[in-house]
Amino acid sequence: MLEVIILAAGHGSRMQSSTAKVLHLLAGQPLVSHVLGTAREVGARRIHMVVGHDADAVQAVVSAPDVQCHLQQQQLGTGHAVQQAIHNCDSESTVLVLFGDVPLIHRDSLDEVIRAASSGMAMLSSHVPDPTGYGRVLRDAEGAFQGVVEERDATADQRRLSEINTGVLAAPAAAFCQHLERLTNDNAQGEYYLPEVLKLAREDGATVTVVQSDRALDCLGVNTPQQLEQLERLHQGALADQLMSQGVLIADRSRVDIRGALHCGRDVCIDVNTVFEGTVTLAGGVSIGANCIISNSNIGEGAQVHPFTHIEGAEIKAGASIGPYARIRPGTVIDEVAKVGNFVEIKNTHLGRAAKASHLAYLGDADVGSKSNVGAGTITCNYDGANKYRTVLGESVFVGSNSTLVAPVTIDSGGFVAAGSTITDNVAPDQLAVARGRQRNVDGWRRPKKPEETD
């Protein structure tokens, strides 16, 4: 059985933030949530989260049936952190240690470490161009592993080494317990370093396997806002590359953000400054204009989303045209070849096939039949201050500009609402509804004059 210990107790003082470091967002998710997801991907049966700084907030984010949290009252080093959880692991388990601020480690790298741990203790290392801040892997003249030295304790020659300790370790739980009990804090920081268990294992004659990773993101952690931004861009670039390898056309890989899961069909085009949140599906031939934000929505085949459009929790069907400057809110369904134009807001509304709301309208809690037309300036008055009510338009209804539809109200198929009307009563099929004050022209009227015009 595999159990994973995730270290998430640190303060993260260099972030200069009141938010716990592991709760800062990467691609729309807390750093620690990425690590949790990877732990589950590699088959963890139980996950032990070591929390400390802002423990309640971290526990609220990671709470799940397979997660147990363990409080590290004082942050006395990584070895001390693992000690808080190791005795809650089954003695027959393999234990994998991960860090809550190293979010993008690849499952394939972890699989290698887990396999290596079947014969003893295993660690993950990597060669990096700039090893500053990392512990260095020490080897003898034949290349055999000798141990890990933290940067603060390293000599000048050791600091020039490029092979670093990523912090990822795995071992049988019983061996972990045995070595952790013998840790000391005889070092520059006065802390209990987890990598010291590797040295202790070697002294006991146990096998220590070093798995080398060539994946750049495996060892990149977050300690500063600058590092978080750099990791965000690296991750977003990798996500964009993956989409482009599947045939998605992205105008600028540095100006698209994917904050969840984006699924694309063939011949999808994505313009600049677009953001995708949650789970979004773009069917084949969809075009997303510049500066759009799309959250938890499905966009049907060949649909066009024009610039500066926000879509949240909606279903847009094939051939529909949305925007520019449209806002589609949760619960909305836009049927095939329907049109939503500029400065139209739609909420919890079903817009039927080939129906149109081309400009400057608000449709809330409405059902609009196929081929109906909603004129500019039309609004549905759906809220009385306490309750929401629906507006129903049948097929081929025409609503003239600047009309007000006071719900609950129904305009049956073929109904025609004259421009400027305030509709409070139902309209029967094919009826014309006119509800506005009659125009009166006044002869001999004199326009008021400003004071300076009377001089």
Stockholm file with secondary structure:
# STOCKHOLM 1.0

chainA/1-455         MLEVIILAAGHGSRMQSSTAKVLHLLAGQPLVSHVLGTAREVGARRIHMVVGHDADAVQAVVSAPDVQCHLQQQQLGTGHAVQQAIHNCDSESTVLVLFGDVPLIHRDSLDEVIRAASSGMAMLSSHVPDPTGYGRVLRDAEGAFQGVVEERDATADQRRLSEINTGVLAAPAAAFCQHLERLTNDNAQGEYYLPEVLKLAREDGATVTVVQSDRALDCLGVNTPQQLEQLERLHQGALADQLMSQGVLIADRSRVDIRGALHCGRDVCIDVNTVFEGTVTLAGGVSIGANCIISNSNIGEGAQVHPFTHIEGAEIKAGASIGPYARIRPGTVIDEVAKVGNFVEIKNTHLGRAAKASHLAYLGDADVGSKSNVGAGTITCNYDGANKYRTVLGESVFVGSNSTLVAPVTIDSGGFVAAGSTITDNVAPDQLAVARGRQRNVDGWRRPKKPEETD
#=GR chainA/1-455 SS CEEEEEEECCCCGGGCSSSCGGGSEETTEEHHHHHHHHHHHTTCSEEEEEECTTHHHHHHHHCCTTEEEEECSSCCCHHHHHHHHHTTSCTTSEEEEEETTCTTCCHHHHHHHHHHGGGSEEEEEEECSCCTTSCEEEECTTCCEEEEECGGGCCHHHHTCCEEEEEEEEEEHHHHHHHHTTCCCCSTTCCCCTTHHHHHHHHTTCCEEEEEECCGGGGCCCSSHHHHHHHHHHHHHHHHHHHHHTTCEESCGGGEEEEEEEEECTTCEECSSEEEEEEEEECTTCEECTTCEEESCEECTTCEECTTCEEESCEECTTCEECSSCEECTTCEECTTCEEEEEEEEESCEECTTCEEEEEEEEESEEECTTCEECTTCEEECBCSSCBCCEEECTTCEECTTCEEESSEEECTTCEECTTCEECSCBCTTCEECCSCCCCCCTTCCCCCCGGGCC
#=GC SS_cons         CEEEEEEECCCCGGGCSSSCGGGSEETTEEHHHHHHHHHHHTTCSEEEEEECTTHHHHHHHHCCTTEEEEECSSCCCHHHHHHHHHTTSCTTSEEEEEETTCTTCCHHHHHHHHHHGGGSEEEEEEECSCCTTSCEEEECTTCCEEEEECGGGCCHHHHTCCEEEEEEEEEEHHHHHHHHTTCCCCSTTCCCCTTHHHHHHHHTTCCEEEEEECCGGGGCCCSSHHHHHHHHHHHHHHHHHHHHHTTCEESCGGGEEEEEEEEECTTCEECSSEEEEEEEEECTTCEECTTCEEESCEECTTCEECTTCEEESCEECTTCEECSSCEECTTCEECTTCEEEEEEEEESCEECTTCEEEEEEEEESEEECTTCEECTTCEEECBCSSCBCCEEECTTCEECTTCEEESSEEECTTCEECTTCEECSCBCTTCEECCSCCCCCCTTCCCCCCGGGCC
//
